[in-house]
């Protein structure tokens, strides 16, 4: 994935809704047009009667992310890309996504640590992972059974990526106490 370093300072990340299974084509076309794009993928095992295959699939089917300066000209160029349905936002205006969210998402999915797709989680203690392969990742932690799960939320697509993280690897961002595990 090449990152375009010539983007202006006011370039932001935005979520795009795409036609189903067009995500890879659109990401490549946006790169050709000079936009930075990011298609987060999850590693899944697909099973058929005669075989199993590990595949990388879009983490959020029907969505991908693009970084650009939100001028009318750029929005039109994005929307003219075959397979793009719309730019996600509020009241007809695209809503930017923080670089921290994109970097946490990228870190989680490229770490090699098992991740799963989950619905958007609105509750939880804001945390930062301070060591291990997920060091620097920010999300919200919830105790689920006897495990702590960190959720990297992407509100614009109403979904999250969930990762189990040891409590010793977590620091609270806002000083709130991290829920303890009970054995």
N, C-alpha and C positions, 0 to 999 in steps of 0.2 A: 504494500500500500504506500504510494508516494504521497507525501504531504506537500502541498503547494505553499512555499514560503513567501510567495509574492502577493498573498492576500492582504487587503488593507487591514488596518488595526480595528476597524469597526465590523469586521467579518465575524459572524456568529454561527453557531450550529443551529440547524432547524430540522424538524422531522418532516419527512415526506411520506404520504400514503401512496402506495404503488399498486398496480395490478398484481394479482396473486401470481407468484413465481416469476416475476419480472425483475426482482430486486437486483440480481447480479448484472443483468443487461443494463439497467438504469445506472447502477454505480459506475460501470465502465463508460457509459455514454457521458455521464457528468464529468468524469475525469478527462475525457476527450475535450469537453467544452471548457476545461480549465477550472472546474470547481473541485474542491476537496470533498470526497464522500467517504462514508464509513458504513459498511454493512456488517453489523455484529452477527457472529455465527456461533451456534452451539454444536457440540459434538454429540451425536445421537447414534444408537445402535438400532438399525432397522432389520427386522426379521421376516423372512419369507419361509415357505415350506422347506425349501432346499438349502437355504444359506442365511447367513447374517452378514451385515455390512455396516461398518462404522462410517458415518457421513457427517459432513459439516452442513448444517441447515440454518437458514436465517433465524436468529434468536426471536425476532418479532416478525412473523410472517406478514407481508404486505406493507412493511415499513423499512425505511433506511434513513440515514442522516446525511445532510450536506452542509458544508460550511461556506458561507458567502456573505457579501455585503448586501443587505436587504433592499437594494434599490429596485424601482419598478422594472428597469431593464433586466436585472438579474432574475427577479421573480418570474418574469415572462419567459426568459430563456430556460429556466428550470421547468416551468409548467408546459413548455413546448416539447419537452423530452418525451418520446414515445413511452407510454406505460405509467407516467406520473399522473396520479389522480388529483392530488391537491397538496398544498402546503398546510401543515397543521398549525392552528393558532386560535385566537379569540377575536370575535367580531370582525372577521374578514382580514385580519392582520396576522402574519406569521409570528409565532411566539418563540423567542430564542431559548435554547437549551444551554445550560452552563457548561463550560469546558470541563469543570470538575466532574460533572455527571458523565460526560462522554469518556473522560480518562478513567474513571472508576469502572465503567462498563467495559472498556477495552482491557483494563488490567484484570478484571475478573475472568473474562472470557479467554484471555491469552495466557493465564497463569498455569493452566494444567490442572487446577483444582476443580473437582466436579461442581458444576453449576446446573441450576434448573430454572425454567421459565415459570413465573408465578404471576398472579394478578397483582395489581398495584397495591401497596401497603401504605396506609396513611398514618399508622401509629408505630411507635418504636423509639428507642433512644438513639440519637445521632452519634455515630462512632467513626473513628478512623483506625484502620489496621496499622499497627506500629512495627510489626516484624513479620517475617516469613515471606512467601511468594506473593502475597497480596498487600505488602507494605505500601501505604499511601492511599489505598482504596477507602472511599468514604461511602457510608450508607446508614441504614437504620437497623438496629439489632432487636430481635425478638427471641424470647425463650420459647422453643417449640419442643415439648416433651423434655428430654434430658439433654438437649443440644441448643447451642446459640446459633441462630441463623442471621446473617447480614443480608439485607435486601438493598440492591442498587435500584432505586426507583427511577422510572422514566415516565413522568406524569403525562407528557404529550401523547404517548401511545397507551397509557393506562396499564402498563405492565412493569414487571420487575424481574431481575435476575437474583436468585437466592444462592448463598454460599454458606456452608458451615465453617465457622472460625472458632478456634480455641479462645476462651475468655482472656487468657494471658497475653494474647496478641492484640487486644482491643484497648483503645483509649477513648474516653467520652469526649466529644467535641464541645459540648455546652456545659460540662460539669455535672450532668445528671448521672446518678448511679446506674451502672450496668446491671441488669438482672442476674442474680446468682443462680447457678445450677444446683439443684437439690438431688442428692444421690439416694 
